[in-house]
Amino acid sequence: MNDRISLAHGDGGELAHQLIQEVFVDTFGHQEQAKLDAAILSIAHSRIAISTDSFVIKPLFFPGGDIGKLAVTGTVNDLAVSGATPKFLTASFIIEEGFPIVDLKKIVQSMVEEAKKADVRIVAGDTKVVEKGSADGLYINTTGIGWIDEHHTVKPESMQEGDSIVISGTIGDHGIAILSARGDLGIQTEVQSDCVTLNHMIAEVLQAVNHVRIMRDPTRGGLATTLVEICEDFNVTMEIDEMLLPVRREVQGACDILGYEPFYLANEGKVIIIVGKEDEGKVLSILHQYEIGKEAKVIGKVIGKGKGKGKGRLFLRTPLGSTRRLDRLSGMLLPRIC
Amino acid sequence: MNDRISLAHGDGGELAHQLIQEVFVDTFGHQEQAKLDAAILSIAHSRIAISTDSFVIKPLFFPGGDIGKLAVTGTVNDLAVSGATPKFLTASFIIEEGFPIVDLKKIVQSMVEEAKKADVRIVAGDTKVVEKGSADGLYINTTGIGWIDEHHTVKPESMQEGDSIVISGTIGDHGIAILSARGDLGIQTEVQSDCVTLNHMIAEVLQAVNHVRIMRDPTRGGLATTLVEICEDFNVTMEIDEMLLPVRREVQGACDILGYEPFYLANEGKVIIIVGKEDEGKVLSILHQYEIGKEAKVIGKVIGKGKGKGKGRLFLRTPLGSTRRLDRLSGMLLPRIC
């Protein structure tokens, strides 16, 4: 690892993984918690989940949302995919001197609206202001707390060969929407960010399916990076089929021009759900009832379990019928994506 | 209120109060929670407290601590003064491209050490990197969760005339240490930041005294601003005696040169405890057993309760025997103090 932070340390890819592993996970000494998006904590009579995220997205306003909406959906979704019912959020703001109050109000209003939809309460906050040039407009941290219901939880250790990998909808929308909104790559699209809270839909899946193996929201680093993390953390090998990936035509078009692959692009309103083959129909029929899940599909399966050479890996079956190993997003794709 | 954010919106003084009231408290709709440093939340079989704080202190390393130590002590103390036993922290980092990893490691190490002393676990984290020029080195958010023991809690509504105001030690140390470390005001002192976790000492006070009225840690805005907030939030009138305020000689000296008043300077390891007159001796004897409380003193009292003209105010008795009304810190004293 280089001795200075580079942008690639923050993009959710390989260098970010190394940095987090080396600097934070090892130092704080929690290898287990690092495997899920939220910390699961036993308390006397119940269990709570806690998740934290700072949002530095650029631009602050984008098609489909703004940093405030994103700050709520991001943390709510992290709790939801951990199997928790999101309940409370804190919100902390670092604001650059000179930032228009009217914009701040809009952003706070977005937070309130999104929190209401998700049925969570914003219960504590903090504000800091830094001198002009010391922050880029506004950064927001949200930390969320949710309850874990013992009866409806996820059991990643139970993943096994043959399990189905479900994605709740099209991939890459957020990544392309932000890229387009920035205008610095010369592309213009109609794509909106998929930024949305998923907790109610996820709760219905957890209620209906007793044996959900694992859920994750594929944000920074995209679908592929998130699946690679699951493969490595839980010693499973997976294969996804490129032909099955739901990708909007405009997103695929932008990727073709820019040389990106949609499965490395960020999403902010999608969930990966891994379940036994026997449960995939039930999961799909629930997701399809929701506007935000109507394009849900099975995109691949777990093809092996266990440690050893060639294990714990993610493979992509290409349209030509060949398979290609996918790794974490390597190097920087897009800074400030969330 | 101006239509743009100024530095004074972030210093804990009058403009900051207005901003928070107008933009956050009103919008989020929690007038009650805004009165305490942490949100107190009922859960099925217990109650938890949640507090969040972003740290943007400059410089990152200062006499007596660094941003990592501060990020732990700040949130731990916010929970402790709310009557909670701090248990869990989350830590979220916004890092500027180019930041030395060796410094990041030092800072994370400080967090771990301070968390250990405070007996709290850092249970979740997040890292974002922003381009050079988009942040000033490093910002840290910590969010803390603690348990509320029904038997040992604070009851601000029970404040009454005659109650004693105790401060746990010298005021203004943090403010002067940071000012000196920055070097931009041309003063040099030996003063160290008082940055320290107070939770064990506070827990002993709560165990011993059944009727603690309220506790607060006088950080941004200092002793005076914090007391004014208590006066306004709970409709009490207070008087503190300038002659009784514990102030280090070096801090007073720096204040004399700079035209500051020590009771507006930030502290990061002090607690204000308000108790009935009958309990002040017990509180002092506990505080005096701790190195961090050995200079604890009674500095004033509650002189009235109720609403109306001239009520809900803070007065300072001066060495000349006259009294002077103190308001919140107005205008900017020091940006980036925590």
Interface residues (C-beta under 8 A of the other chain):
Chain A: M1 N2 D3 R4 I5 S6 L7 H9 G10 D11 A16 L19 I20 V23 F24 T27 F28 H30 Q33 A38 A39 L41 I43 A44 H45 S46 I48 I50 S51 T52 D53 S54 F55 V56 F88 T90 A91 S92 F93 I94 I95 E96 E97 G98 F99 P100 I101 V102 L104 K105 V108 Q109 V112 I122 V123 A124 G125 D126 T127 K128 V129 V130 E131 G133 S134 A135 D136 Y139 N141 T143 I145 W147 P335 R336
Chain B: M1 N2 D3 R4 I5 S6 L7 H9 G10 D11 A16 L19 I20 V23 F24 T27 F28 H30 Q33 A38 A39 L41 I43 A44 H45 S46 I48 I50 S51 T52 D53 S54 F55 V56 F88 T90 A91 S92 F93 I94 I95 E96 E97 G98 F99 P100 I101 V102 L104 K105 V108 Q109 V112 I122 V123 A124 G125 D126 T127 K128 V129 V130 E131 G133 S134 A135 D136 Y139 N141 T143 I145 W147 P335 R336 C338
